[in-house]
Amino acid sequence: MSPMVITLLILLAVIIAFISGKIPISLIGVLVMFSLVIFKILPPEKAFGNITNTSVILFAAMFVIGKAIQKTTIITKAAQLVERFKDKPNLLTFFTCLIAAILAIVSNGTIALVIMLPILCGICDDIKLSRSKILYPFEVTAVSAAGAWFLGVGALNMSWSSVMMKLGAKAPVNINDFLIARIPFLLVVILYMTFIGPKLLPNIENSRLKSTVSDDSKAEALSKEKNALGIAISSLTIILMVFSSYIGVQSYIIAVAGAVLLVLTGVLSNKEALNALNLNIILLIAGMLGLADALQATGAGNMVGNAMAGVAKNITNPYLMMGLFFLVAIVIANLIGGLAAVSILVPLWTLTCLKMGLDPRGAVLAASTASAFSFLTPIGGHSLPLIMDTGGYKLNDFLKCGLPLALILCVLGCFVTQLMYPL
């Protein structure tokens, strides 16, 4: 049996495990890493190496910072500000999604989530609103907004235009086109998650949900000085993380430095910091990153992409062709991640268009835009595992709420980039 087939079978087993909800998520992660080694899909250092992946380190550090935030008065003050929305959950969700979009555009979806997760959980607990109604809408918006402009991960956008030009395109994509193409989709995402999404999500009492950090009821209240110090360190860490790509320091280094500083200054004890680490989520994320590596290494993404490129050649309607570009990008992004998907699809769609004598700019925008919509699975959306325990979600919750939105975005995708740059 080929490595590609084995990897796809592992992927199928993971999906079944998520749907069943009977296997602890940490065990899923460990089993994925173990399987990749046993079946010689990846070498041990790569299969298990994602435990030290910078994204995992970032999550771990943010668990510690989140614990510090919960000890300060930030949560109480934030809850007081949104208390007026207690009986207006739609308005609360709308502003939450708006904040998610802004943070993700200037950084990325992961950073937006790790910054806001402890704050959102604290607010929901205080106003007695189920976290399961807020966390997924926030993360879907954040994921969908990431890379929309030239800020944060969007700095990569012009590299896709460069790839397209090197393959033979006659004109580049303008730097603002990526944002212009994304805006209609973000408006639909925010409106959907404000008025429709919460109705499709579970309504689980927060007392039944796991916290982002350990619940230490014996933790001593912070003194006035340490409370101010905790707020200052946490706030500075978050600000520096948002602008990490502009100051030349990676976000995980800033997060670790902030977490260490919180312990050294006594805002958190060493025991509190260690207890804050959520091993369930860390192991799951490491396993999912390993599976994404395997899907790329074995050529599964290329196989799907090439097959769909062949199908595209048989479509004569340009709107339907653009819709196909969107559909394929969303499917692949939810299997191997958005960055991997756009890396594969930009050259594929460019070559397909050039062979057919078409302008590839709309197709490149389609690949870049649709690859951001990796909110259906915790495999493609690498930050989704972070909200699974905290929001009480299962894979079918993501699909129940996210699939209708994905279909709406595919329909919209038939027109937006086609109107900007017709095929």
Order of alpha helices (4+ residues) and beta strands (2+ residues): alpha-alpha-alpha-alpha-alpha-alpha-alpha-alpha-alpha-alpha-alpha-alpha-alpha-alpha-alpha-alpha-alpha-alpha-alpha-alpha-alpha-alpha-alpha
